[in-house]
Amino acid sequence: MKNQITALTADEHGNIFDEPEAEGVGRVGEKFFKLKPEDLIKLPDSADLMFLPQRQAIGFRNGKFLPLKGLAVSAILPQGYTRTHLPAFKKNPRAQILPLYGYTAVVLYKDELHAAAIYTDENHKWNPQHFNTSKLKNLIRRVKKDLPDNRIVAQVAKCSLEWHCLTAQNLFYRRWECGVPTSPKCNANCLGCISLQSSECCPSPQSRITFKPTVEEISELGIYHLSHAQEGIISFGQGCEGEPSLMAENISAAIKKIREKTSRGQININTNAGNTLGIKKIVDAGLDSMRVSIISADTENYQRYYRAGYKLDAVKNSIRYALDKNVHVSLNMLYMPGFNDRESEFAAWKKFLEELPVQMIQVRNLNYDPDEFFSVMPTDKNFLGTKDFLRELKKIFPALTIGNFSHYLA
């Protein structure tokens, strides 16, 4: 039937089929749900589909959640969308861990593909049509000519061409947010780290930088981008590096040099904020904005994920200092349905935000295997659901902006 929400399956070759006898199912935490029309949006044009090897799709049939013959199918959403349900599947006991993607339930509805997600931020600057254009290689040559022997330029050129990193490419397009990787080391060991994973896990989508940029390299690139770019931002703390505040001496010195040359644009750091002394140095040098990676406002759950050499209290101290110095602070909330939206987590977030009135929460679909995640992180039956979780946060904190990525500060 046209208005039925129909399950999808795939074969081993990646061919995708609809299953008219089975209704579509999503997962929140460890629990399956029959998907409803209000759970769904049309699959965005720039989304990808992926089948999940060694994982049997689950559908709703004859009043039961039942395994289907084919493999489970997932949507991978573009920036600007937050998933509400994970794909439902039965895992083969010997299945390998999934690659680092944000897996989202996808179904057939009204003869079109739909995903279990909500639209949470304007994504014009992240639209794939603006990136990987035919002129990119020539633009890279131009910047390499303008900034010869700058190792950061060589790194972000590699990131642009091999890993198609959008913030790396912005340097060469002379616009928007430009990533400036600086740190080969980290003070945390996150489950879902995208630049370093243990051999028994899954391949990282990019490799971490292996050098420590000099003050001159950092400041040269920063001056270049902020002097040329439309709504220019330079951001320390990228997917191809560790924790930037561990390079606080060089970053703070570079910020001072940049601001001696230009007052244009915005200087940002993406950080776990666990190194409070380093954050203070960077803030005092002239930082404009700070985005803090965080998954939980509960001390024990935070540590389960970050496995860090610091505690959540250090993160709070860094945020408090930045707010006191009029730095715009965002939380980069790593989001997994059935974890962040649990009632106990919501209570912890409410207390956290009352204590630390940050300006924005950026909700990011956590790129990690759901089964592996919930083997470490807790879930239970008492959760609000993604829509109500975000709606209640906004209701209690009306000045809080909820989106998906950093906004340019006019």
VOFIFI-805291 format. One record per residue (C-alpha): z, y, x. Coordinates in steps of 0.5 Angstrom, whole numbers, padded with zeros to 4 digits, always signed. Each point is the difference from the previous one (the first is absolute). Example, Ala and Ser with C-alpha at 12.3 -4.5 7.8 and 13.67 -1.06 7.14 Angstrom:
REM VOFIFI-805291
+0016-0009+0025/-0002+0007+0002/
REM end
This chain:
REM VOFIFI-805291
+0000+0000+0000/-0002+0007+0002/+0007+0003+0000/+0004-0006+0003/+0003+0001+0006/-0003-0006+0004/+0002-0003+0007/-0004+0000+0006/-0001-0006+0005/-0004-0001+0006/-0003-0005+0004/+0001-0002+0008/-0007+0004+0001/+0003+0007-0003/-0004-0001-0007/+0004+0003-0006/+0000-0003-0007/+0004+0002-0006/+0004-0005-0004/-0001+0001-0007/+0005-0005-0002/+0005+0003+0004/+0003+0007-0001/+0002+0004+0006/+0006+0000+0003/+0004+0005+0005/+0006-0001+0004/+0006+0005+0001/+0005-0003+0005/+0001-0008-0001/-0002+0001-0008/-0007-0001-0003/-0002+0005-0006/-0006-0001-0005/-0004+0007+0002/+0000+0005-0006/-0006+0005-0001/+0005+0006+0002/+0001-0004+0007/-0007+0001+0002/-0005+0005+0002/-0007-0001+0002/-0001-0002+0007/-0001+0006+0004/-0007+0000+0003/+0002+0000+0007/+0005-0006-0001/-0001-0007+0003/+0001-0007-0002/+0002-0005+0004/+0002-0008-0002/+0006-0002+0003/-0001-0007+0004/+0005-0006-0002/+0003+0004-0006/-0002-0003-0007/-0001+0005-0005/+0005+0000-0006/-0002+0002-0007/+0003+0000-0007/-0003-0006-0004/+0003-0003-0006/+0006+0004+0000/+0002-0002+0007/-0001+0003+0007/-0005-0005+0003/-0003-0001+0007/-0008+0000-0001/-0005-0004+0004/-0002+0006+0005/+0003+0004+0005/+0004+0007-0002/-0004+0007+0001/+0003+0006+0002/-0002+0007+0000/+0001+0005+0006/+0001+0007-0003/-0003+0006+0003/+0005+0006+0002/+0003+0004-0006/+0001-0007-0004/+0007-0003-0001/+0000-0007-0002/+0005-0003-0006/-0001-0007+0001/-0002-0005+0005/-0005-0006+0000/+0003-0006-0004/-0001-0006+0004/+0003-0007+0002/+0000-0001+0008/-0002-0006+0004/+0007-0002+0004/-0004+0000+0006/-0004+0007-0001/+0000+0005+0005/+0003+0007-0001/-0005+0005-0003/-0003+0005+0004/+0003+0007+0000/-0003+0003-0007/+0003+0003-0006/-0002-0006-0005/-0001+0002-0007/-0001-0004-0007/-0007+0001-0002/-0003-0003-0007/-0006+0001-0004/+0001+0004-0006/-0005+0003-0005/-0006-0003+0004/+0003+0004+0006/+0004-0001+0006/+0007+0003-0001/+0006+0000+0005/+0008+0001-0001/+0001+0007+0002/+0001+0007-0001/-0003+0006+0003/+0005+0004+0004/-0004+0005+0004/-0006+0004+0001/-0004-0004+0005/-0006+0005+0001/+0002+0000+0008/+0000-0007+0000/-0006-0002-0004/-0004-0005+0005/-0007+0004-0001/+0003+0005+0005/+0001-0004+0005/-0004-0005+0005/-0006+0004-0001/-0007+0000+0004/+0002+0006+0004/+0007-0003+0002/-0002-0002+0007/-0003+0006+0002/+0006+0004-0002/+0004-0004+0004/-0004+0001+0006/+0001+0008-0001/+0007-0001+0000/+0000-0004+0006/-0004+0005+0003/+0004+0006-0002/+0007-0004+0002/-0002-0004+0006/+0005-0005+0003/+0004+0000-0006/+0003-0007-0001/+0002+0002-0007/-0007+0002-0002/-0002-0007+0003/+0005-0004-0004/-0002+0004-0007/-0007-0001+0002/+0001-0008+0000/+0005+0001-0006/-0006+0003-0004/-0006-0005+0002/+0004-0006+0001/+0006+0000-0006/-0004+0006-0004/+0007+0004+0000/-0001+0006-0004/+0005+0004+0003/-0003-0001+0007/-0007+0002-0003/+0002+0006-0003/+0001+0003+0008/-0008-0001+0000/-0001+0003-0006/+0004+0006+0001/+0004+0000-0006/+0007-0002-0004/+0005-0005+0003/-0002-0002+0007/+0005-0006+0003/+0002+0001+0007/+0003-0006+0003/+0005+0001+0006/+0005-0006+0000/-0001-0007+0002/+0007-0002-0001/+0004-0001-0006/+0008+0000-0002/-0001-0005-0006/-0003-0007-0001/-0003+0001-0008/-0002-0006-0004/-0007+0003-0001/-0001+0004+0006/-0008+0001+0000/+0000+0001+0008/+0004-0005+0003/+0001-0007-0003/+0003-0007+0003/-0005-0005+0001/+0003-0005-0006/-0001+0006-0005/-0007+0003-0001/-0005+0004+0004/+0001+0008+0000/-0005+0004-0003/+0000+0004+0007/+0003+0000+0007/+0005+0005+0002/-0001+0005+0006/+0002-0003+0007/+0001+0007+0003/+0004+0006-0001/-0004+0007-0001/+0002+0006+0004/+0002+0006-0003/-0007+0003+0002/-0004-0005-0003/+0005+0001-0007/-0001+0007+0000/-0007+0000+0002/-0002-0004-0006/+0005+0004-0004/-0003+0006+0001/-0007-0002+0000/+0001-0003-0007/+0004+0005-0003/-0005+0006+0002/-0006-0004-0003/+0003-0004-0006/-0001+0002-0007/+0008-0001-0003/+0001-0003+0007/+0006-0004+0001/+0002-0004+0006/+0005-0006-0001/+0004-0004+0005/+0001-0007-0002/-0006-0004-0001/-0002-0007-0002/-0002-0001+0007/+0007+0002+0003/+0007-0001+0000/+0006+0005-0001/-0002+0007+0002/+0007+0003+0001/+0001-0005+0006/-0005+0005+0003/+0004+0006-0002/+0000+0004+0006/-0008+0000+0001/-0001+0001-0008/+0005+0006+0000/-0003+0003+0006/-0007-0001-0002/+0002+0004-0007/+0002+0006+0004/-0006+0000+0003/-0005-0001-0006/+0004+0006-0003/-0001+0004+0006/-0007+0000-0002/-0001-0001-0007/+0004+0001-0006/-0005-0003-0005/+0001-0007-0003/+0006-0004-0001/+0004-0005+0005/+0002-0006-0003/+0004-0006+0002/+0000-0007-0003/+0006-0004+0002/+0006-0005-0001/+0004+0006+0001/+0005-0005+0004/+0000+0004+0006/+0004+0006-0002/+0001+0004+0007/-0008-0001+0000/-0001+0003-0007/+0004+0006+0002/-0004+0002+0006/-0006-0001-0004/+0002+0004-0006/+0003+0005+0005/-0007+0001+0003/-0003+0002-0006/-0002-0006-0005/-0002+0002-0007/+0000-0007-0003/+0003-0006+0001/-0001-0007-0004/+0005-0005+0000/-0002-0008+0000/+0005-0003-0005/+0001-0006-0004/+0007+0000-0003/+0005+0005-0001/+0005-0006+0001/+0003-0001+0007/-0001-0008+0000/-0006+0000-0003/-0003+0005+0005/+0002-0004+0006/-0003-0006-0003/-0007+0003+0000/+0001+0005+0006/+0004-0005+0005/+0001+0007+0003/+0005+0002+0006/+0002+0005-0004/+0004+0001-0007/-0003+0003-0007/+0006+0005+0002/-0004+0003+0006/-0006+0001-0005/+0004+0004-0005/+0002+0004+0006/-0007+0002+0002/-0002+0001-0007/+0006+0005-0001/-0001+0004+0007/-0008+0000-0002/+0002+0003-0007/+0005+0005+0003/-0005+0003+0004/-0005+0001-0005/-0005-0006+0002/-0004-0003-0006/+0003-0007-0001/-0004-0006-0003/+0002-0007-0001/-0005-0005+0001/+0003-0006-0005/-0003-0006+0002/-0001-0003-0007/+0000-0008-0002/+0001-0001-0008/+0006-0004-0001/+0004+0003+0006/+0000+0008+0000/+0000+0000-0008/+0007-0004-0001/+0005+0003-0003/+0005+0000+0006/-0005+0003+0004/-0002+0005-0005/+0008+0002+0000/+0000+0000+0008/-0006+0005+0000/+0003+0005-0005/+0006+0000+0004/-0005+0001+0006/-0004+0006-0003/+0006+0003-0003/+0003+0001+0007/-0007+0001+0004/-0004+0004-0005/-0007-0001+0004/-0006+0003-0003/-0005-0006-0001/+0000-0007-0001/-0006-0004+0003/-0001-0007-0004/-0004-0004+0005/-0002-0007-0002/+0004-0005+0005/-0006-0004+0004/+0004-0006+0000/+0000-0008-0002/+0004+0001-0007/+0003-0007+0002/+0002+0001+0007/+0003+0007-0003/+0004-0003-0005/+0003-0006+0005/+0003+0006+0003/+0001+0006-0005/+0004-0001-0006/-0002+0000-0007/+0003-0002-0007/-0002+0001-0007/+0003+0007-0001/-0006+0005+0001/-0003+0006-0003/-0007-0002+0001/-0004+0005+0005/-0002+0005-0006/+0007+0001-0002/+0003+0000+0007/-0005+0006+0002/+0001+0003-0007/+0008+0000+0000/+0000+0003+0007/-0004+0006-0002/+0004+0001-0006/+0006+0000+0004/-0003+0004+0006/-0005+0005-0004/-0001+0004+0007/-0002-0007+0003/-0008-0001+0002/-0002-0007-0001/-0007-0002+0003/-0003-0004+0006/-0001+0004+0006/+0001+0006+0003/-0002+0007-0003/-0002+0006+0004/+0005+0005+0000/-0003+0007-0002/
REM end
